[in-house]
Amino acid sequence: MVPKRWARRAVTRNAIKRQIYNVSERFGDRLPVAAHVVRLRTTFDRKQFISATSEHLKLAVRQELEQLFERAVRPEVRA
C-alpha cells in the first residue's frame, strides 16, 4: 500500500509498488517467512519526479528500497 500523501498520482503509486515487488523478490530468500510492511520515508513530489515512469524516479525508489531490505536482512549485532 502506497498512500496518496507519499505519491499523489496513481501511476506513480503503481510504479512504486512494482519496484517494491521486484526488490523484495531479490531479497526473498534472505528474509524470514512472514508478512513484511514497507514504509517509505519520503514523498515523491511531482515537481521533482515529473514522469511516473522516469528512470530518475525508478532509481530513487530502488535505492531507498535496497537500503531498507539490506537493513532487514542484516544480522543484528548484540553487545
N, C-alpha and C positions, 0 to 999 in steps of 0.2 A: 504494500500500500504506500503510495506516494501522495501526501496531502497537497492540496492546492496552494497552501501557503509557501511550499518549497518550490513548486513549479506550476505556474498559472495555467499553461496550455496543456490540454490532454495529450497532444502529440509529444510534448516534452516529457510528461509523466510516463507515458508508454515507453519512450526511448530509455528512460532511466530504469524502468522495470526490466527491460530486455538486458541491459547491462548488468543488473543485479543477478539475473538468472545465469548469464554467461559466466560471470566471475565466480559465482557460488558453485557452478558446475566444476570449475577447475580446482576448487578447494574442497570439494565434496568428500574426497577420500581421506582428508586430514581432519575433518570436523566430526565431532561426535554425532551420533544419530539422535536428532532432536529437532524441534521446531525452532528456527532461528528468526530473529527480528533484526532487520537492517534499518538503522535510524540515521538519516543523513544529518550532517551538522550545519550545512549552509544552504541558502536558497540559490536557485539557478535562475538568475534575473534575465528577463527578455532583452534588456539593454546590453548586457554583456554577451549573452548567447542568443544571437538574432535568429538563427535557424535551429530547430529542434533536432535536425539530423546532421548538424555540422560536426566535423572532426574535432573541433575545439571543445564542444560540449562532451562528446564521447570520451575524449582523453581526460577531461576534468573529472567526469563521473568515474571512469575506470580507475584513475589514480586514487581517488578517495576510497573506493570500494576495496581495492587491493590493500591499502593500508589497514582498513577495518578487518578484513579477513586475515591478513598476516598477524594482526594482534590477537585475533580469536584463536588461531591455531598454534601460536607460540606457547610453549610450556611455561607455566608460572615458576618464577624463581622465589623460593622461600628462604628466609634467613634463619 
